Amino acid sequence: MRRWMAAPLLFGAIAALALTTEPPRARAADPVEETFLTPDGVQLRALFTKSEKNPGTDPVVMFLYPPGKDNTMAKGDWKGLAAVLAKEGYNVFQFDWRGHGKSTDIKDPERFWNIAGPGAQFAPNPFTGPWHTARYIKGAPVAGTKKLKNTLTFADFNNPVGYAPAYLLDLAGARHHLDTKNDAGDLNTSSIYLIGSDIAATLGLAWMTTEWNRPAFVPTPNQLAANIQGAFPTYRYVPQPLAGGLPNELGGGDISGAIWLSPARPTSVPEQLVKGWVKLTPKLRDNNPMLSMYATKDAKGKAGADFITDEVLVATPPAGSPLGKLEQTQKFEVKGGGALSGVALLGANTGAEDTIVKYLAALQKNRAKLIRKNRGFTAPWSIQLAVDNSLTPNGFGFRP
């Protein structure tokens, strides 16, 4: 178990800072618009704000907003937080989910609709294949279709909740994009932080689970040559089992921590499912510290923070439990936040930005010397989502 600072000292300092100072005033950082592809061929729009210190060696913070109608990365003061973090020495990356904002282009329709020939398609995904997609997305191809639909908006989602697992493919694409920037010397993916609001916390947890089930570096040709379990012989076809199993260094080890603003669990996501992600991935609990923030009068946000901290991660185990106490996985009440929730905590003089900066600094102390390593990936490591209808009749009936 990694420890950065004793919890009472860490949060005593945070509380004092929040009461005595204004939010850091950073000059407006100029974000650069970028694009990247998901494993299933959707082009997503993103913004990258470069660290004002040493961007090539500095860590990266990824913002996650809750998917939903009319939600985009421009809603809320994410830009203000990005400017603050850039001044503190963090690169910042944010993007619009598929079907949100400007992320509406399907650049590879054959791949997206999963109808390409065996020599060109990746392993079929139950949330994008034509045998399921008709339930989730309007415009799925039918017999005789000559031109494939190449746009995707939120209005195209027949079942937004049921289709939500596909957002994990957006995160897989984002990770690959960041690794590509890492290999180009633009940032350092040896330390990745997540800051998400509302139900994005649930998506973030699910994605962190998948990161502990993939290699941190591109597999060797010998690893990729294994066909004993039906794997394809080249890295282009992912996911796939590797010869000898997964290596010691996994993608989840690059995630330095997460901060959730008023975390929430959609009612379609069973409690036991979320707990199961962490139970089956013990390295996540031990190596990915999390701070759940909520305002004093935000009962829903507090309930979400309690659920993640006390029930999912069990930060303070009961006597006799084999689990160790997690010093840096904590809840934090934003006393000046009133009933504000989620991204509304930002840019409102609540002290939330100070808390975020202090928490990240405490975690980064032990990761400051982690060097940038070449990742070598030429395509995103796709997430093969498995449908499990026994988990919930309609919703997140999947296991990442």
N, C-alpha and C positions, 0 to 999 in steps of 0.2 A: 504494500500500500504506500503510495507516495504522499508525503506531507510537505506543505510549503510553509504554513504558518499556523500556529495554534488558533483554533476557531475563535475563542474569546478575544484574543489580541487582534485578530484580523477584523472582526466585526465591531469591536469597540472602536477601532480606528476609523472604520467606515462611518459609524454613527456620528462620531465627533466631527468628522469632515463634512458630512451632509448638513450638520446643524450650523457650521461656522463659515461655510464658503458658498459662493455662487457657483453654478455649473461652469466648467472651464470654457473660456472664450477662445475659440480657435479661429484663425482666418479661414475664410471659405475655401475648402479644398475643391479642386476642379475634377470631378469624376469623369472618366473616359468611358464612352459607350462601347461595349464589346458584344459579340455573339458567340454562341457555341451550340453544338449539336448534342442531343440526347442519344442514348443507345438505340432508340427506335426512330430516329430521324427527324425529330422536331427541333427547329431552330429557336433558341431562347435568347432574349435580349437581356443584357446585364450592364451594370455600372461598376467600374473599378476605380477606387480612390487610393492613390499611392501614398505610402508612408512618407512623412516629411523628414525622417531620420535616415535609415539605411534600408530602403525597400527591398534590396536583393537578399538581405539576410533577416529582415524583420518578419514576424508571423503575420498570418492573415485572419481576419475576422469575417465570417459569413453571416449576413442578415437573412432571416426567414420570417416572412409575414404569413398570416393565415390565408390559405386559398379561399376564394369565395367571390360571389358576384360583386363587381365594382371594386374589389380589392386589387391594388397594385403596389409596386415598390415605392411609388411616389406618395402614397397615403401615409401620413404621419411624418414625424421629424427624424426619419432615418438619416437624411442628409446632414442634419446638424450633428447627430451622433458620429457619423462617418468623419466629419471634420475634426471633432474632438479626438477621436481615436487616431486619425492620421497624424495629428500633432504629437500624440503620445508615442508614436513609433509602431503603429499597426497599419498594414495594408487592409483595405476593406472591400469586400465583394458582395454584391447583391444582384438579384435577378428576378424577373417575372416568371412565375410558373407557366406551364403550357396553358394556352387559352386565356391568359391574363395579360393586360397591358398590350405591349407590342409583340409578345411571344405567341404569334398566331400563324406562323409559317411552317408547313410540313415540307421540309426540304427533300426528304426521301420518301415519297408516298408509298412505294412498293415495300420498303422496309417497315414503314409505320403500319400499313394495313396487313403486313405479314403475308404477302402473296408472291413475293419474289421466288425465283427458282432456288433449288437446294444449294446451288453454288454461290448464292449471293445473300441469303437470309441468315439472320442469327437465330439462336434457339427460340422456338415459338414462345411467346409470352401470353399467358391467359387473359391479360387485361388489354392486349392490343391485337390479338389474332381476330380474323373476321368472324370466327365462330362465337366469339363473345362480344366483340366490339359493337355489334348492332344494338346490344342492350344498353351500352354506355354512351355511344357517340352517334350523332346523326351523320348520314352520308357514307356509311360503310358500303363497299363495293358489292354489287350483285352480279349474277351471271350476265355477261354481255356488256358490262361497264367498259367504256372505251377510255375515259379520262378519269383518273383517280382524284378524289377530293384532296386538295393540297393546302387547305386552311383549317384552322382550329380556333374557335372562340368559346368562351364559357357558355354561350347560348347553345352550342353544339352538344353539350353534355346532357344526355337524357337522364343520367343518374350520377350527379356530381359526387355524391358520397361513395357510391359503389366504385366509381372510377378513381377515387383518390389514391389508391396504392400506386398508380402510375406516376405520381409525383416523386416517388423514390427514384424513378429513372431520371428525372430532372436533376436530382441531387447527385446521382452517379455521373451525369454529364458535367455538372458543375465541378465535381472533384477532379475529373479528367482535365477540364479546362485549367484549373488551378495547378495541377501537376505539370501541364504543358508550360505554363508561365513559370513554374518553379525551374524546369529544365532550361528555360531561356534566361534564367537569372533575374527574373522580375520580382520574385518573392520567395518565401521559404515555407513549403508545406510540411516541414517537420513539426510545425506548430500551427494548428488550425483551431480557431474558436468559433462557436456558434452563439448567436444571439437571436432568439426567436420569440414571437408573441402568440398568445392564445393557443389555438390548436396546432400551430407550427411546432410547438414543443413535442407533441405526439409524433408528428412526422420526423422531427429531428431524432427522437429516441429510436424510432424504427430504422432510420438510416444509419445511425451509429452502430446498431446491431449488425447491419450488413457489412459495415466497414471492418468489423472484427472477423468477417468470414471471407476476406479477400486479401491477397498479398499486397504489401506496400510498394513493391517494385515489380516490374514486368517479369513474368516467369521466364525461365531459361528454355531453350528449344527442347531439351530433354524432358522438362516438366510438361511441356505442351504436347509431347508426342504420345502421351498415354491415351489409348483408345479402349482400354479394358471396360470402361463404364459408359461407352458410347460417346466419349468426348470427341470433338473435332480436332484435327491435327495441327491447327495453327491458331495463334492468338486472336485472329479476326473473329473467330466463332466463340463468343463468351456468353454466359458463364460456362465453365467446364471443370471437371475434376482434374487435379494435377497429380502427376506421378509422385508418389511419396507423401501426398497430402499437402496441406498448407505449410509454408515456411514459418520461421519463428517471428519474423517482422511482418505485422499485419497493419492494414490501413487504419484500424481503430486506434493504434498506438500514436498516430499523428494528431489525434483530436485532443487538444490540451484541456478543454473544458467547455461548458455551455452555461449560458445565462438565459433564463426563461422569464419573460415579462407576462405576469398573470397567466401562467400555463393552464391549458384546458385539455380535457379529453372528450372528444366527440361522443355522444351517447351511442353511436354506432360502433364504437371501439370498446369491446368488453374489457373490464378491469383485469381479468385474468390473462388476457392476451398481452397487455402491456407488461404485466408482471412476468409473464413467460419469456418475453424478449430478453429481459435482464437476467432472469434465472438461468436461462440456457446460454447466456453470454457473460459469465462472471467477470471477465476482464473489463467489461464496460463499467461495471460497478466500481471496481477497484482502481481504475486508471482514468476515468473521465469524470472529474468533479463537476458538480452543477450547483448553481445558485438560482433559486426560484424567488422572484420578487413580486410583491403585491402591495397595493395601497390599503390603508387602514380600513376603509369602508367598502372594499371590494371583496365581498364574501365569496364570490365565485373564484376569484383569483387566489384567495387564501386556501380554498378547498383544493384547487389544483396543485398549489405548492405543497400542501399537506400530503396529497396523494403521491406525488413524485418523490418527495423527500422521505416521507415516513413509511409508505407502503410499497413503492416500487423499488427504491434504492435502499430502504431501511438504513438510513444514515446512522441512527442510534439504535442498535439491536438490543433486544431484551436480554436480561441476564440468562446465561446458559446458551446463548445462540452461538453457532460456529462462525458467524460473520463478525468481521472487525468493524470498529467504529470508523466512520468517514468524517474526518475533521473538516474537509473543505466542501463537502456537500451540505448546503445549508439553505434555510429560508430567510428572507429578509423583508421586513415590513417597511414600506416607504411611508413614513409618518406624515409627510407633507402632501401626500397624493390624494387625500379625500377618497372619492369613489372612482377615481380615474382607473382605467384598465388597459392592459396591453400597451400598444405603441403610444397611447395617449399620455403615458407616464413621461415620455420624452418631450423636451422642449417646453416644459410647463413649470420650470423652477421647483421641481420636486426633490432635487438632489439625486435623481436616478442616474444621471450621467456620472456623477462623482462616485457613486457606489460601483458602477460598472468598471470605471477606470481603476479603482482601488482593487477590486476583486481580480481583474485581469493581471494587474501588476503583481499581485501576490502569487498567482499561479505561474506567471512567466518567469519568476526568479529561478526556478529549477529547470527551465527550458531554454534560457537565454543562450546557452552554449551549444544547443543542438544545431549542427551544421546542415546546410542544404545538401540534399543528396539527389542525384539524377534518378528519376522514376522510370523513364524509358517507355511509357505506354503510348501506343499508337491509336488506341480506341478506348472508349469508356469500358470499364468492367461492369457489364450489364448485370442487373439484378433479376434473377429468375423468380418471380413471385409465384407462390403456390397457393391456389385457391383452397380454402377449407370451409365449406359451407356449414360445418358443425359449430363453427365459432360464432357466427351471427347470420341470420337469414338474409339480410341485405345491408351491406356496409363493408367494414374492413375485415371481410372474411378471408384473410390471407396470413401467411407466415413469411416474413422477410428472411 
